[in-house]
Amino acid sequence: MGAQKKKPSEANYDPEAVDDESPVHEVHLEAFQIGRHPVTVEEFKGFVENEGYTDPRWWTAGGPGGC
């Protein structure tokens, strides 16, 4: 991951990169789940305000369910 702005012909070139985005390096992540559909801030706010965040049917022991 990361970006660099010094060598246009090399990987991860971005002319707008800032210095703390370097050096370019590989990042390994543990397995994770991600939602299939995007959620807006307004939609999430409604979910929280309607107590969806505290409703156990939307959560599993490992985090949100139903993704």
PDBQT receptor file of N, H, CA, C and O in Angstrom, charges set to zero:
ATOM      1  N   MET A   1       0.850  -1.169   0.000  1.00  0.00    +0.000 N 
ATOM      2  CA  MET A   1       0.000   0.000   0.000  1.00  0.00    +0.000 C 
ATOM      3  C   MET A   1       0.892   1.227   0.000  1.00  0.00    +0.000 C 
ATOM      4  O   MET A   1       2.109   1.121   0.150  1.00  0.00    +0.000 OA
ATOM      5  N   GLY A   2       0.296   2.363  -0.165  1.00  0.00    +0.000 N 
ATOM      6  H   GLY A   2      -0.693   2.449  -0.287  1.00  0.00    +0.000 HD
ATOM      7  CA  GLY A   2       1.043   3.597  -0.166  1.00  0.00    +0.000 C 
ATOM      8  C   GLY A   2       1.082   4.198  -1.554  1.00  0.00    +0.000 C 
ATOM      9  O   GLY A   2       0.613   3.596  -2.520  1.00  0.00    +0.000 OA
ATOM     10  N   ALA A   3       1.631   5.360  -1.642  1.00  0.00    +0.000 N 
ATOM     11  H   ALA A   3       2.012   5.849  -0.858  1.00  0.00    +0.000 HD
ATOM     12  CA  ALA A   3       1.753   6.051  -2.909  1.00  0.00    +0.000 C 
ATOM     13  C   ALA A   3       3.078   6.802  -2.912  1.00  0.00    +0.000 C 
ATOM     14  O   ALA A   3       3.642   7.110  -1.862  1.00  0.00    +0.000 OA
ATOM     15  N   GLN A   4       3.553   7.083  -4.100  1.00  0.00    +0.000 N 
ATOM     16  H   GLN A   4       3.095   6.833  -4.953  1.00  0.00    +0.000 HD
ATOM     17  CA  GLN A   4       4.794   7.839  -4.220  1.00  0.00    +0.000 C 
ATOM     18  C   GLN A   4       4.658   8.796  -5.400  1.00  0.00    +0.000 C 
ATOM     19  O   GLN A   4       3.951   8.506  -6.366  1.00  0.00    +0.000 OA
ATOM     20  N   LYS A   5       5.337   9.935  -5.316  1.00  0.00    +0.000 N 
ATOM     21  H   LYS A   5       5.911  10.170  -4.531  1.00  0.00    +0.000 HD
ATOM     22  CA  LYS A   5       5.217  10.935  -6.373  1.00  0.00    +0.000 C 
ATOM     23  C   LYS A   5       6.545  11.279  -7.045  1.00  0.00    +0.000 C 
ATOM     24  O   LYS A   5       6.621  12.251  -7.797  1.00  0.00    +0.000 OA
ATOM     25  N   LYS A   6       7.582  10.500  -6.785  1.00  0.00    +0.000 N 
ATOM     26  H   LYS A   6       7.519   9.710  -6.174  1.00  0.00    +0.000 HD
ATOM     27  CA  LYS A   6       8.897  10.835  -7.335  1.00  0.00    +0.000 C 
ATOM     28  C   LYS A   6       9.219  10.138  -8.649  1.00  0.00    +0.000 C 
ATOM     29  O   LYS A   6       9.983  10.668  -9.455  1.00  0.00    +0.000 OA
ATOM     30  N   LYS A   7       8.643   8.950  -8.880  1.00  0.00    +0.000 N 
ATOM     31  H   LYS A   7       8.022   8.520  -8.225  1.00  0.00    +0.000 HD
ATOM     32  CA  LYS A   7       9.008   8.165 -10.069  1.00  0.00    +0.000 C 
ATOM     33  C   LYS A   7       7.750   7.743 -10.822  1.00  0.00    +0.000 C 
ATOM     34  O   LYS A   7       7.145   6.721 -10.500  1.00  0.00    +0.000 OA
ATOM     35  N   PRO A   8       7.354   8.528 -11.824  1.00  0.00    +0.000 N 
ATOM     36  CA  PRO A   8       6.117   8.237 -12.567  1.00  0.00    +0.000 C 
ATOM     37  C   PRO A   8       6.067   6.858 -13.205  1.00  0.00    +0.000 C 
ATOM     38  O   PRO A   8       4.978   6.321 -13.409  1.00  0.00    +0.000 OA
ATOM     39  N   SER A   9       7.188   6.283 -13.518  1.00  0.00    +0.000 N 
ATOM     40  H   SER A   9       8.073   6.719 -13.352  1.00  0.00    +0.000 HD
ATOM     41  CA  SER A   9       7.179   4.977 -14.189  1.00  0.00    +0.000 C 
ATOM     42  C   SER A   9       7.114   3.814 -13.206  1.00  0.00    +0.000 C 
ATOM     43  O   SER A   9       7.020   2.663 -13.633  1.00  0.00    +0.000 OA
ATOM     44  N   GLU A  10       7.161   4.078 -11.910  1.00  0.00    +0.000 N 
ATOM     45  H   GLU A  10       7.238   5.013 -11.563  1.00  0.00    +0.000 HD
ATOM     46  CA  GLU A  10       7.133   3.000 -10.921  1.00  0.00    +0.000 C 
ATOM     47  C   GLU A  10       5.752   2.844 -10.287  1.00  0.00    +0.000 C 
ATOM     48  O   GLU A  10       4.868   3.685 -10.456  1.00  0.00    +0.000 OA
ATOM     49  N   ALA A  11       5.597   1.750  -9.558  1.00  0.00    +0.000 N 
ATOM     50  H   ALA A  11       6.314   1.067  -9.421  1.00  0.00    +0.000 HD
ATOM     51  CA  ALA A  11       4.310   1.400  -8.946  1.00  0.00    +0.000 C 
ATOM     52  C   ALA A  11       3.786   2.491  -8.014  1.00  0.00    +0.000 C 
ATOM     53  O   ALA A  11       4.546   3.212  -7.367  1.00  0.00    +0.000 OA
ATOM     54  N   ASN A  12       2.476   2.581  -7.972  1.00  0.00    +0.000 N 
ATOM     55  H   ASN A  12       1.858   1.996  -8.497  1.00  0.00    +0.000 HD
ATOM     56  CA  ASN A  12       1.752   3.453  -7.055  1.00  0.00    +0.000 C 
ATOM     57  C   ASN A  12       2.087   4.935  -7.216  1.00  0.00    +0.000 C 
ATOM     58  O   ASN A  12       2.057   5.693  -6.247  1.00  0.00    +0.000 OA
ATOM     59  N   TYR A  13       2.403   5.335  -8.432  1.00  0.00    +0.000 N 
ATOM     60  H   TYR A  13       2.427   4.719  -9.219  1.00  0.00    +0.000 HD
ATOM     61  CA  TYR A  13       2.680   6.752  -8.679  1.00  0.00    +0.000 C 
ATOM     62  C   TYR A  13       1.406   7.563  -8.520  1.00  0.00    +0.000 C 
ATOM     63  O   TYR A  13       0.361   7.209  -9.065  1.00  0.00    +0.000 OA
ATOM     64  N   ASP A  14       1.499   8.633  -7.784  1.00  0.00    +0.000 N 
ATOM     65  H   ASP A  14       2.348   8.921  -7.342  1.00  0.00    +0.000 HD
ATOM     66  CA  ASP A  14       0.389   9.572  -7.594  1.00  0.00    +0.000 C 
ATOM     67  C   ASP A  14       1.006  10.951  -7.427  1.00  0.00    +0.000 C 
ATOM     68  O   ASP A  14       1.655  11.215  -6.415  1.00  0.00    +0.000 OA
ATOM     69  N   PRO A  15       0.814  11.842  -8.409  1.00  0.00    +0.000 N 
ATOM     70  CA  PRO A  15       1.440  13.161  -8.323  1.00  0.00    +0.000 C 
ATOM     71  C   PRO A  15       0.955  13.982  -7.123  1.00  0.00    +0.000 C 
ATOM     72  O   PRO A  15       1.598  14.962  -6.748  1.00  0.00    +0.000 OA
ATOM     73  N   GLU A  16      -0.156  13.596  -6.526  1.00  0.00    +0.000 N 
ATOM     74  H   GLU A  16      -0.678  12.799  -6.831  1.00  0.00    +0.000 HD
ATOM     75  CA  GLU A  16      -0.692  14.330  -5.368  1.00  0.00    +0.000 C 
ATOM     76  C   GLU A  16      -0.385  13.632  -4.042  1.00  0.00    +0.000 C 
ATOM     77  O   GLU A  16      -0.906  14.035  -3.002  1.00  0.00    +0.000 OA
ATOM     78  N   ALA A  17       0.446  12.600  -4.062  1.00  0.00    +0.000 N 
ATOM     79  H   ALA A  17       0.870  12.272  -4.907  1.00  0.00    +0.000 HD
ATOM     80  CA  ALA A  17       0.793  11.873  -2.828  1.00  0.00    +0.000 C 
ATOM     81  C   ALA A  17       1.523  12.810  -1.869  1.00  0.00    +0.000 C 
ATOM     82  O   ALA A  17       2.235  13.723  -2.286  1.00  0.00    +0.000 OA
ATOM     83  N   VAL A  18       1.327  12.560  -0.577  1.00  0.00    +0.000 N 
ATOM     84  H   VAL A  18       0.748  11.818  -0.238  1.00  0.00    +0.000 HD
ATOM     85  CA  VAL A  18       2.058  13.320   0.440  1.00  0.00    +0.000 C 
ATOM     86  C   VAL A  18       3.165  12.436   1.003  1.00  0.00    +0.000 C 
ATOM     87  O   VAL A  18       3.126  11.215   0.857  1.00  0.00    +0.000 OA
ATOM     88  N   ASP A  19       4.146  13.052   1.642  1.00  0.00    +0.000 N 
ATOM     89  H   ASP A  19       4.178  14.044   1.761  1.00  0.00    +0.000 HD
ATOM     90  CA  ASP A  19       5.340  12.327   2.076  1.00  0.00    +0.000 C 
ATOM     91  C   ASP A  19       5.056  11.145   2.993  1.00  0.00    +0.000 C 
ATOM     92  O   ASP A  19       5.767  10.143   2.928  1.00  0.00    +0.000 OA
ATOM     93  N   ASP A  20       4.030  11.234   3.850  1.00  0.00    +0.000 N 
ATOM     94  H   ASP A  20       3.452  12.049   3.902  1.00  0.00    +0.000 HD
ATOM     95  CA  ASP A  20       3.790  10.129   4.784  1.00  0.00    +0.000 C 
ATOM     96  C   ASP A  20       3.050   8.946   4.152  1.00  0.00    +0.000 C 
ATOM     97  O   ASP A  20       2.663   8.017   4.861  1.00  0.00    +0.000 OA
ATOM     98  N   GLU A  21       2.849   8.965   2.830  1.00  0.00    +0.000 N 
ATOM     99  H   GLU A  21       3.164   9.720   2.254  1.00  0.00    +0.000 HD
ATOM    100  CA  GLU A  21       2.241   7.826   2.142  1.00  0.00    +0.000 C 
ATOM    101  C   GLU A  21       3.307   6.850   1.632  1.00  0.00    +0.000 C 
ATOM    102  O   GLU A  21       2.974   5.827   1.033  1.00  0.00    +0.000 OA
ATOM    103  N   SER A  22       4.543   7.153   1.860  1.00  0.00    +0.000 N 
ATOM    104  H   SER A  22       4.813   7.984   2.346  1.00  0.00    +0.000 HD
ATOM    105  CA  SER A  22       5.638   6.305   1.413  1.00  0.00    +0.000 C 
ATOM    106  C   SER A  22       6.360   5.726   2.615  1.00  0.00    +0.000 C 
ATOM    107  O   SER A  22       6.204   6.260   3.713  1.00  0.00    +0.000 OA
ATOM    108  N   PRO A  23       7.121   4.693   2.475  1.00  0.00    +0.000 N 
ATOM    109  CA  PRO A  23       7.415   4.000   1.235  1.00  0.00    +0.000 C 
ATOM    110  C   PRO A  23       6.286   3.055   0.846  1.00  0.00    +0.000 C 
ATOM    111  O   PRO A  23       5.511   2.609   1.691  1.00  0.00    +0.000 OA
ATOM    112  N   VAL A  24       6.209   2.761  -0.438  1.00  0.00    +0.000 N 
ATOM    113  H   VAL A  24       6.839   3.124  -1.125  1.00  0.00    +0.000 HD
ATOM    114  CA  VAL A  24       5.236   1.798  -0.934  1.00  0.00    +0.000 C 
ATOM    115  C   VAL A  24       5.592   0.443  -0.343  1.00  0.00    +0.000 C 
ATOM    116  O   VAL A  24       6.748   0.023  -0.391  1.00  0.00    +0.000 OA
ATOM    117  N   HIS A  25       4.596  -0.242   0.218  1.00  0.00    +0.000 N 
ATOM    118  H   HIS A  25       3.657   0.100   0.258  1.00  0.00    +0.000 HD
ATOM    119  CA  HIS A  25       4.863  -1.537   0.836  1.00  0.00    +0.000 C 
ATOM    120  C   HIS A  25       3.611  -2.404   0.793  1.00  0.00    +0.000 C 
ATOM    121  O   HIS A  25       2.496  -1.897   0.663  1.00  0.00    +0.000 OA
ATOM    122  N   GLU A  26       3.802  -3.681   0.899  1.00  0.00    +0.000 N 
ATOM    123  H   GLU A  26       4.707  -4.092   1.004  1.00  0.00    +0.000 HD
ATOM    124  CA  GLU A  26       2.702  -4.635   0.894  1.00  0.00    +0.000 C 
ATOM    125  C   GLU A  26       2.120  -4.737   2.296  1.00  0.00    +0.000 C 
ATOM    126  O   GLU A  26       2.852  -4.714   3.285  1.00  0.00    +0.000 OA
ATOM    127  N   VAL A  27       0.796  -4.850   2.374  1.00  0.00    +0.000 N 
ATOM    128  H   VAL A  27       0.201  -4.869   1.571  1.00  0.00    +0.000 HD
ATOM    129  CA  VAL A  27       0.109  -4.973   3.655  1.00  0.00    +0.000 C 
ATOM    130  C   VAL A  27      -0.709  -6.262   3.633  1.00  0.00    +0.000 C 
ATOM    131  O   VAL A  27      -1.425  -6.525   2.667  1.00  0.00    +0.000 OA
ATOM    132  N   HIS A  28      -0.608  -7.062   4.685  1.00  0.00    +0.000 N 
ATOM    133  H   HIS A  28      -0.026  -6.849   5.470  1.00  0.00    +0.000 HD
ATOM    134  CA  HIS A  28      -1.372  -8.302   4.795  1.00  0.00    +0.000 C 
ATOM    135  C   HIS A  28      -2.462  -8.119   5.842  1.00  0.00    +0.000 C 
ATOM    136  O   HIS A  28      -2.195  -7.641   6.945  1.00  0.00    +0.000 OA
ATOM    137  N   LEU A  29      -3.682  -8.495   5.502  1.00  0.00    +0.000 N 
ATOM    138  H   LEU A  29      -3.899  -8.884   4.606  1.00  0.00    +0.000 HD
ATOM    139  CA  LEU A  29      -4.822  -8.370   6.404  1.00  0.00    +0.000 C 
ATOM    140  C   LEU A  29      -5.375  -9.742   6.744  1.00  0.00    +0.000 C 
ATOM    141  O   LEU A  29      -5.318 -10.669   5.937  1.00  0.00    +0.000 OA
ATOM    142  N   GLU A  30      -5.906  -9.855   7.941  1.00  0.00    +0.000 N 
ATOM    143  H   GLU A  30      -5.952  -9.102   8.596  1.00  0.00    +0.000 HD
ATOM    144  CA  GLU A  30      -6.640 -11.054   8.315  1.00  0.00    +0.000 C 
ATOM    145  C   GLU A  30      -7.955 -11.041   7.532  1.00  0.00    +0.000 C 
ATOM    146  O   GLU A  30      -8.355 -10.006   6.998  1.00  0.00    +0.000 OA
ATOM    147  N   ALA A  31      -8.616 -12.183   7.466  1.00  0.00    +0.000 N 
ATOM    148  H   ALA A  31      -8.291 -13.024   7.899  1.00  0.00    +0.000 HD
ATOM    149  CA  ALA A  31      -9.903 -12.266   6.775  1.00  0.00    +0.000 C 
ATOM    150  C   ALA A  31     -10.904 -11.314   7.429  1.00  0.00    +0.000 C 
ATOM    151  O   ALA A  31     -10.879 -11.116   8.643  1.00  0.00    +0.000 OA
ATOM    152  N   PHE A  32     -11.785 -10.727   6.618  1.00  0.00    +0.000 N 
ATOM    153  H   PHE A  32     -11.806 -10.887   5.631  1.00  0.00    +0.000 HD
ATOM    154  CA  PHE A  32     -12.803  -9.821   7.141  1.00  0.00    +0.000 C 
ATOM    155  C   PHE A  32     -14.020  -9.867   6.229  1.00  0.00    +0.000 C 
ATOM    156  O   PHE A  32     -13.957 -10.366   5.105  1.00  0.00    +0.000 OA
ATOM    157  N   GLN A  33     -15.117  -9.342   6.730  1.00  0.00    +0.000 N 
ATOM    158  H   GLN A  33     -15.168  -8.936   7.643  1.00  0.00    +0.000 HD
ATOM    159  CA  GLN A  33     -16.337  -9.245   5.927  1.00  0.00    +0.000 C 
ATOM    160  C   GLN A  33     -16.608  -7.775   5.658  1.00  0.00    +0.000 C 
ATOM    161  O   GLN A  33     -16.248  -6.902   6.448  1.00  0.00    +0.000 OA
ATOM    162  N   ILE A  34     -17.244  -7.521   4.535  1.00  0.00    +0.000 N 
ATOM    163  H   ILE A  34     -17.537  -8.230   3.893  1.00  0.00    +0.000 HD
ATOM    164  CA  ILE A  34     -17.613  -6.159   4.189  1.00  0.00    +0.000 C 
ATOM    165  C   ILE A  34     -19.021  -6.197   3.606  1.00  0.00    +0.000 C 
ATOM    166  O   ILE A  34     -19.398  -7.153   2.929  1.00  0.00    +0.000 OA
ATOM    167  N   GLY A  35     -19.780  -5.163   3.871  1.00  0.00    +0.000 N 
ATOM    168  H   GLY A  35     -19.474  -4.386   4.420  1.00  0.00    +0.000 HD
ATOM    169  CA  GLY A  35     -21.150  -5.096   3.384  1.00  0.00    +0.000 C 
ATOM    170  C   GLY A  35     -21.213  -5.102   1.866  1.00  0.00    +0.000 C 
ATOM    171  O   GLY A  35     -20.297  -4.637   1.187  1.00  0.00    +0.000 OA
ATOM    172  N   ARG A  36     -22.295  -5.629   1.356  1.00  0.00    +0.000 N 
ATOM    173  H   ARG A  36     -23.039  -6.007   1.908  1.00  0.00    +0.000 HD
ATOM    174  CA  ARG A  36     -22.476  -5.718  -0.085  1.00  0.00    +0.000 C 
ATOM    175  C   ARG A  36     -22.974  -4.401  -0.678  1.00  0.00    +0.000 C 
ATOM    176  O   ARG A  36     -22.729  -4.109  -1.849  1.00  0.00    +0.000 OA
ATOM    177  N   HIS A  37     -23.675  -3.609   0.137  1.00  0.00    +0.000 N 
ATOM    178  H   HIS A  37     -23.874  -3.846   1.088  1.00  0.00    +0.000 HD
ATOM    179  CA  HIS A  37     -24.276  -2.377  -0.360  1.00  0.00    +0.000 C 
ATOM    180  C   HIS A  37     -23.779  -1.179   0.446  1.00  0.00    +0.000 C 
ATOM    181  O   HIS A  37     -23.651  -1.269   1.667  1.00  0.00    +0.000 OA
ATOM    182  N   PRO A  38     -23.500  -0.062  -0.220  1.00  0.00    +0.000 N 
ATOM    183  CA  PRO A  38     -23.048   1.125   0.509  1.00  0.00    +0.000 C 
ATOM    184  C   PRO A  38     -24.171   1.692   1.384  1.00  0.00    +0.000 C 
ATOM    185  O   PRO A  38     -25.352   1.568   1.058  1.00  0.00    +0.000 OA
ATOM    186  N   VAL A  39     -23.788   2.302   2.477  1.00  0.00    +0.000 N 
ATOM    187  H   VAL A  39     -22.829   2.403   2.742  1.00  0.00    +0.000 HD
ATOM    188  CA  VAL A  39     -24.739   2.924   3.395  1.00  0.00    +0.000 C 
ATOM    189  C   VAL A  39     -24.311   4.368   3.583  1.00  0.00    +0.000 C 
ATOM    190  O   VAL A  39     -23.142   4.636   3.862  1.00  0.00    +0.000 OA
ATOM    191  N   THR A  40     -25.247   5.307   3.434  1.00  0.00    +0.000 N 
ATOM    192  H   THR A  40     -26.196   5.090   3.208  1.00  0.00    +0.000 HD
ATOM    193  CA  THR A  40     -24.917   6.713   3.624  1.00  0.00    +0.000 C 
ATOM    194  C   THR A  40     -24.875   7.040   5.112  1.00  0.00    +0.000 C 
ATOM    195  O   THR A  40     -25.381   6.279   5.937  1.00  0.00    +0.000 OA
ATOM    196  N   VAL A  41     -24.278   8.157   5.444  1.00  0.00    +0.000 N 
ATOM    197  H   VAL A  41     -23.867   8.775   4.774  1.00  0.00    +0.000 HD
ATOM    198  CA  VAL A  41     -24.245   8.619   6.834  1.00  0.00    +0.000 C 
ATOM    199  C   VAL A  41     -25.673   8.831   7.325  1.00  0.00    +0.000 C 
ATOM    200  O   VAL A  41     -25.992   8.495   8.465  1.00  0.00    +0.000 OA
ATOM    201  N   GLU A  42     -26.518   9.375   6.489  1.00  0.00    +0.000 N 
ATOM    202  H   GLU A  42     -26.258   9.648   5.563  1.00  0.00    +0.000 HD
ATOM    203  CA  GLU A  42     -27.914   9.620   6.868  1.00  0.00    +0.000 C 
ATOM    204  C   GLU A  42     -28.656   8.315   7.151  1.00  0.00    +0.000 C 
ATOM    205  O   GLU A  42     -29.425   8.236   8.109  1.00  0.00    +0.000 OA
ATOM    206  N   GLU A  43     -28.431   7.295   6.331  1.00  0.00    +0.000 N 
ATOM    207  H   GLU A  43     -27.807   7.359   5.553  1.00  0.00    +0.000 HD
ATOM    208  CA  GLU A  43     -29.057   5.990   6.558  1.00  0.00    +0.000 C 
ATOM    209  C   GLU A  43     -28.581   5.375   7.876  1.00  0.00    +0.000 C 
ATOM    210  O   GLU A  43     -29.380   4.833   8.639  1.00  0.00    +0.000 OA
ATOM    211  N   PHE A  44     -27.281   5.464   8.137  1.00  0.00    +0.000 N 
ATOM    212  H   PHE A  44     -26.631   5.904   7.517  1.00  0.00    +0.000 HD
ATOM    213  CA  PHE A  44     -26.749   4.909   9.382  1.00  0.00    +0.000 C 
ATOM    214  C   PHE A  44     -27.280   5.677  10.582  1.00  0.00    +0.000 C 
ATOM    215  O   PHE A  44     -27.579   5.081  11.616  1.00  0.00    +0.000 OA
ATOM    216  N   LYS A  45     -27.401   6.987  10.456  1.00  0.00    +0.000 N 
ATOM    217  H   LYS A  45     -27.158   7.472   9.616  1.00  0.00    +0.000 HD
ATOM    218  CA  LYS A  45     -27.967   7.810  11.532  1.00  0.00    +0.000 C 
ATOM    219  C   LYS A  45     -29.383   7.348  11.855  1.00  0.00    +0.000 C 
ATOM    220  O   LYS A  45     -29.733   7.212  13.027  1.00  0.00    +0.000 OA
ATOM    221  N   GLY A  46     -30.198   7.105  10.836  1.00  0.00    +0.000 N 
ATOM    222  H   GLY A  46     -29.914   7.215   9.884  1.00  0.00    +0.000 HD
ATOM    223  CA  GLY A  46     -31.563   6.611  11.050  1.00  0.00    +0.000 C 
ATOM    224  C   GLY A  46     -31.577   5.255  11.736  1.00  0.00    +0.000 C 
ATOM    225  O   GLY A  46     -32.405   4.999  12.610  1.00  0.00    +0.000 OA
ATOM    226  N   PHE A  47     -30.656   4.389  11.335  1.00  0.00    +0.000 N 
ATOM    227  H   PHE A  47     -29.983   4.596  10.625  1.00  0.00    +0.000 HD
ATOM    228  CA  PHE A  47     -30.518   3.061  11.946  1.00  0.00    +0.000 C 
ATOM    229  C   PHE A  47     -30.218   3.191  13.435  1.00  0.00    +0.000 C 
ATOM    230  O   PHE A  47     -30.837   2.517  14.259  1.00  0.00    +0.000 OA
ATOM    231  N   VAL A  48     -29.271   4.057  13.778  1.00  0.00    +0.000 N 
ATOM    232  H   VAL A  48     -28.768   4.604  13.109  1.00  0.00    +0.000 HD
ATOM    233  CA  VAL A  48     -28.902   4.262  15.183  1.00  0.00    +0.000 C 
ATOM    234  C   VAL A  48     -30.062   4.891  15.953  1.00  0.00    +0.000 C 
ATOM    235  O   VAL A  48     -30.379   4.453  17.059  1.00  0.00    +0.000 OA
ATOM    236  N   GLU A  49     -30.698   5.916  15.378  1.00  0.00    +0.000 N 
ATOM    237  H   GLU A  49     -30.440   6.272  14.480  1.00  0.00    +0.000 HD
ATOM    238  CA  GLU A  49     -31.799   6.602  16.055  1.00  0.00    +0.000 C 
ATOM    239  C   GLU A  49     -32.999   5.692  16.289  1.00  0.00    +0.000 C 
ATOM    240  O   GLU A  49     -33.752   5.900  17.241  1.00  0.00    +0.000 OA
ATOM    241  N   ASN A  50     -33.186   4.696  15.444  1.00  0.00    +0.000 N 
ATOM    242  H   ASN A  50     -32.575   4.528  14.671  1.00  0.00    +0.000 HD
ATOM    243  CA  ASN A  50     -34.294   3.749  15.599  1.00  0.00    +0.000 C 
ATOM    244  C   ASN A  50     -33.880   2.520  16.416  1.00  0.00    +0.000 C 
ATOM    245  O   ASN A  50     -34.537   1.480  16.371  1.00  0.00    +0.000 OA
ATOM    246  N   GLU A  51     -32.788   2.659  17.156  1.00  0.00    +0.000 N 
ATOM    247  H   GLU A  51     -32.254   3.504  17.192  1.00  0.00    +0.000 HD
ATOM    248  CA  GLU A  51     -32.265   1.637  18.058  1.00  0.00    +0.000 C 
ATOM    249  C   GLU A  51     -31.823   0.356  17.352  1.00  0.00    +0.000 C 
ATOM    250  O   GLU A  51     -31.702  -0.691  17.986  1.00  0.00    +0.000 OA
ATOM    251  N   GLY A  52     -31.584   0.436  16.047  1.00  0.00    +0.000 N 
ATOM    252  H   GLY A  52     -31.682   1.287  15.531  1.00  0.00    +0.000 HD
ATOM    253  CA  GLY A  52     -31.101  -0.726  15.311  1.00  0.00    +0.000 C 
ATOM    254  C   GLY A  52     -29.738  -1.174  15.784  1.00  0.00    +0.000 C 
ATOM    255  O   GLY A  52     -29.414  -2.361  15.734  1.00  0.00    +0.000 OA
ATOM    256  N   TYR A  53     -28.933  -0.223  16.248  1.00  0.00    +0.000 N 
ATOM    257  H   TYR A  53     -29.196   0.741  16.290  1.00  0.00    +0.000 HD
ATOM    258  CA  TYR A  53     -27.581  -0.556  16.691  1.00  0.00    +0.000 C 
ATOM    259  C   TYR A  53     -27.598  -1.445  17.926  1.00  0.00    +0.000 C 
ATOM    260  O   TYR A  53     -26.663  -2.216  18.143  1.00  0.00    +0.000 OA
ATOM    261  N   THR A  54     -28.638  -1.349  18.731  1.00  0.00    +0.000 N 
ATOM    262  H   THR A  54     -29.397  -0.722  18.554  1.00  0.00    +0.000 HD
ATOM    263  CA  THR A  54     -28.722  -2.162  19.953  1.00  0.00    +0.000 C 
ATOM    264  C   THR A  54     -29.583  -3.406  19.767  1.00  0.00    +0.000 C 
ATOM    265  O   THR A  54     -29.741  -4.183  20.709  1.00  0.00    +0.000 OA
ATOM    266  N   ASP A  55     -30.141  -3.613  18.583  1.00  0.00    +0.000 N 
ATOM    267  H   ASP A  55     -30.013  -2.982  17.818  1.00  0.00    +0.000 HD
ATOM    268  CA  ASP A  55     -30.994  -4.766  18.310  1.00  0.00    +0.000 C 
ATOM    269  C   ASP A  55     -30.120  -5.985  18.001  1.00  0.00    +0.000 C 
ATOM    270  O   ASP A  55     -29.431  -5.994  16.981  1.00  0.00    +0.000 OA
ATOM    271  N   PRO A  56     -30.133  -7.018  18.858  1.00  0.00    +0.000 N 
ATOM    272  CA  PRO A  56     -29.235  -8.162  18.681  1.00  0.00    +0.000 C 
ATOM    273  C   PRO A  56     -29.448  -8.950  17.382  1.00  0.00    +0.000 C 
ATOM    274  O   PRO A  56     -28.551  -9.684  16.969  1.00  0.00    +0.000 OA
ATOM    275  N   ARG A  57     -30.590  -8.821  16.738  1.00  0.00    +0.000 N 
ATOM    276  H   ARG A  57     -31.319  -8.224  17.074  1.00  0.00    +0.000 HD
ATOM    277  CA  ARG A  57     -30.796  -9.594  15.501  1.00  0.00    +0.000 C 
ATOM    278  C   ARG A  57     -29.885  -9.112  14.368  1.00  0.00    +0.000 C 
ATOM    279  O   ARG A  57     -29.694  -9.832  13.387  1.00  0.00    +0.000 OA
ATOM    280  N   TRP A  58     -29.321  -7.908  14.489  1.00  0.00    +0.000 N 
ATOM    281  H   TRP A  58     -29.476  -7.324  15.285  1.00  0.00    +0.000 HD
ATOM    282  CA  TRP A  58     -28.439  -7.376  13.449  1.00  0.00    +0.000 C 
ATOM    283  C   TRP A  58     -26.971  -7.663  13.722  1.00  0.00    +0.000 C 
ATOM    284  O   TRP A  58     -26.111  -7.239  12.951  1.00  0.00    +0.000 OA
ATOM    285  N   TRP A  59     -26.664  -8.381  14.813  1.00  0.00    +0.000 N 
ATOM    286  H   TRP A  59     -27.364  -8.726  15.439  1.00  0.00    +0.000 HD
ATOM    287  CA  TRP A  59     -25.272  -8.587  15.198  1.00  0.00    +0.000 C 
ATOM    288  C   TRP A  59     -24.980 -10.047  15.508  1.00  0.00    +0.000 C 
ATOM    289  O   TRP A  59     -25.861 -10.790  15.942  1.00  0.00    +0.000 OA
ATOM    290  N   THR A  60     -23.748 -10.444  15.283  1.00  0.00    +0.000 N 
ATOM    291  H   THR A  60     -23.033  -9.841  14.930  1.00  0.00    +0.000 HD
ATOM    292  CA  THR A  60     -23.285 -11.784  15.662  1.00  0.00    +0.000 C 
ATOM    293  C   THR A  60     -22.137 -11.600  16.658  1.00  0.00    +0.000 C 
ATOM    294  O   THR A  60     -21.714 -10.471  16.909  1.00  0.00    +0.000 OA
ATOM    295  N   ALA A  61     -21.638 -12.679  17.218  1.00  0.00    +0.000 N 
ATOM    296  H   ALA A  61     -21.981 -13.596  17.014  1.00  0.00    +0.000 HD
ATOM    297  CA  ALA A  61     -20.541 -12.596  18.175  1.00  0.00    +0.000 C 
ATOM    298  C   ALA A  61     -19.306 -11.943  17.567  1.00  0.00    +0.000 C 
ATOM    299  O   ALA A  61     -18.528 -11.310  18.281  1.00  0.00    +0.000 OA
ATOM    300  N   GLY A  62     -19.116 -12.088  16.261  1.00  0.00    +0.000 N 
ATOM    301  H   GLY A  62     -19.748 -12.602  15.681  1.00  0.00    +0.000 HD
ATOM    302  CA  GLY A  62     -17.944 -11.543  15.610  1.00  0.00    +0.000 C 
ATOM    303  C   GLY A  62     -18.153 -10.172  15.013  1.00  0.00    +0.000 C 
ATOM    304  O   GLY A  62     -17.224  -9.619  14.424  1.00  0.00    +0.000 OA
ATOM    305  N   GLY A  63     -19.338  -9.602  15.143  1.00  0.00    +0.000 N 
ATOM    306  H   GLY A  63     -20.092 -10.051  15.621  1.00  0.00    +0.000 HD
ATOM    307  CA  GLY A  63     -19.625  -8.283  14.558  1.00  0.00    +0.000 C 
ATOM    308  C   GLY A  63     -20.955  -8.316  13.846  1.00  0.00    +0.000 C 
ATOM    309  O   GLY A  63     -21.776  -9.201  14.089  1.00  0.00    +0.000 OA
ATOM    310  N   PRO A  64     -21.178  -7.334  12.945  1.00  0.00    +0.000 N 
ATOM    311  CA  PRO A  64     -22.462  -7.246  12.240  1.00  0.00    +0.000 C 
ATOM    312  C   PRO A  64     -22.757  -8.527  11.465  1.00  0.00    +0.000 C 
ATOM    313  O   PRO A  64     -21.854  -9.152  10.910  1.00  0.00    +0.000 OA
ATOM    314  N   GLY A  65     -23.995  -8.898  11.437  1.00  0.00    +0.000 N 
ATOM    315  H   GLY A  65     -24.729  -8.390  11.888  1.00  0.00    +0.000 HD
ATOM    316  CA  GLY A  65     -24.401 -10.083  10.677  1.00  0.00    +0.000 C 
ATOM    317  C   GLY A  65     -25.155  -9.686   9.424  1.00  0.00    +0.000 C 
ATOM    318  O   GLY A  65     -25.438  -8.509   9.199  1.00  0.00    +0.000 OA
ATOM    319  N   GLY A  66     -25.470 -10.656   8.629  1.00  0.00    +0.000 N 
ATOM    320  H   GLY A  66     -25.240 -11.612   8.812  1.00  0.00    +0.000 HD
ATOM    321  CA  GLY A  66     -26.301 -10.433   7.453  1.00  0.00    +0.000 C 
ATOM    322  C   GLY A  66     -25.621  -9.747   6.286  1.00  0.00    +0.000 C 
ATOM    323  O   GLY A  66     -26.303  -9.272   5.378  1.00  0.00    +0.000 OA
ATOM    324  N   CYS A  67     -24.291  -9.679   6.282  1.00  0.00    +0.000 N 
ATOM    325  H   CYS A  67     -23.737 -10.065   7.020  1.00  0.00    +0.000 HD
ATOM    326  CA  CYS A  67     -23.606  -9.016   5.177  1.00  0.00    +0.000 C 
ATOM    327  C   CYS A  67     -23.573  -9.901   3.960  1.00  0.00    +0.000 C 
ATOM    328  O   CYS A  67     -23.033  -9.508   2.926  1.00  0.00    +0.000 OA
TER     329      CYS A  67
